[in-house]
Amino acid sequence: MFNKKVFIYDTTLRDGAQGEGISFSDSGKIHFAHLLDDFGVDYIEGGFASSNPRDQRFFADIKGESLGHAKIVAFGSTRRADLDAAKDPQLAALLAVGTEHVTIYGKTSPFQVAEVLRTTLENNLQIIADTVGFLHERHGRVVFFDAEHFFDGYKEDAAYALHVLRTAQDAGAETLILCDTNGGTLPHEVFAITEAVRVALSRPVVTLGIHAHNDGGLGVANSLEAVRAGVRHVQGTINGYGERTGNADLVSIIPALELKLAYKTVGKDKLKQLRSLAAQTADFVNQTLDKRQPYVGLNAFCHKAGAHVNAVSKNPRSFEHIEPEQVGNQRHVLVSELSGVSNVQMKARELGVDLEAVGLEKLRQILGMLKVREDQGFSYESAEGSFKLFLRKALSGGIPPFTLEGFRVFVEKRGPEEPCLSEATVKINFSGKSALTVGEGRGPIEALNAALCAALAKFHPEIANVKLTDYRVRILNPEAATCALTRVLIESGDGVSQWSTVGVSENIIEASWQALLDSMELKLYDVCSHERKSVEG
């Protein structure tokens, strides 16, 4: 029986940062390291010690930080073919950062040795032995050896690939990491080759690792197969960030190991922080967390079809492979033309709208109204704010907190080099009182929003806190060209909560206005509801 502990090695700061659009600030790298440490990651690879000043600053800065669990690892290459290890400047830089653990990559594929390293197979072995021995025997470092292109090299020449591993092992490498560098190996191949390596290197016992890339969409599967075959050290990145199509995603690997294969990684209590870790990491690099990302995405536990929602309402295991709370996520119900009464009930419960006292006939009436709206082009799957407002109006008779008396929008261009200017005038009636305001903006929607906020703020100053955070447009029937039906989705927030609203029209300004109205009405419903509760209290 194998040891059930699997060590997690995060390489987001080095390999992940090679992905397009992925970049950490200096402070972001430090905060990210603390986030990983708090989560329970065993090793954090800080970067290529000799490649750039930013990585070197990280190693200098992290020395002043206190980590409770994780070990910082510096990354580097084997010595140059024409230099002694003691005279290689990149090995000197690796030692200079002062980490106890270092990772060195070396060639295991005869093709790579000949075509990239441009040296002999024997010399490649000597380079690896010299480098590992120099770092471990002479300088006391714990050495992880990344066997670059290992699976391709094994399929090319198994005897030589194993010789490379033995050479690193004999020189003092503590862990041998099998790398699927090009990301094209299949899971059954990873299992068979890893098992063969484990048997071949079983005396003396050595720790094996896996470093998989995702070029074939198999980074997670290959990592799990390697563990099944005996690997106890898994490398990857948060959210699968990395060069080309990315690295194996630790966000999927860790829960699979913990919850499905019964291995110990970070522990089940820490696992509840997984979604937060994924979301905060995305924020650090100015990315949006993929809604469809397994385990942690917004859609990972979403249900839409009426039959599915009905089953989930009876027992979530009917359509969920784990409990969402185990990874810090939560269940969501989508409402659409496919919805049934169960969807409406569960979605209302999720949004805090009480339908417990509503009879079945009223629920069916609400469902019918919903399907009519969907047929008109409204979509509430990504506009939960509008759906919440829709439910409240359906239950209360549809009386809005204010009414529009009219709006106008002007767009002016004064010269080819001058920016467009937009001005909007809005007139509303709030409880019998009129307000007429003007707003300006870089575009007509910004101007409309400014005017509407100014009008409503006269009656409820809390509206001034509402800001637009996102604006998306979709053409529903492009064959209609400039007369096409347009759907506008708006994200709004007040510094405490976020909500999304939708508008649909053949006129993009009107569609945007509808979404703006929903956003403000929803905020006012919450404000007025809070005021009523305060008075009653």
Beta strands, then each sheet from edge to edge (+ up, - down):
strand 1: 7-10
strand 2: 43-48
strand 3: 71-77
strand 4: 101-107
strand 5: 142-148
strand 6: 175-180
strand 7: 207-212
strand 8: 233-236
strand 9: 302-303
strand 10: 332-333
strand 11: 403-412
strand 12: 421-430
strand 13: 433-441
strand 14: 467-475
strand 15: 486-493
strand 16: 498-505
sheet 1: 1+ 2+ 3+ 4+ 5+ 6+ 7+ 8+ 1+
sheet 2: 9+ 10+
sheet 3: 11+ 12- 13+
sheet 4: 14+ 15- 16+
end
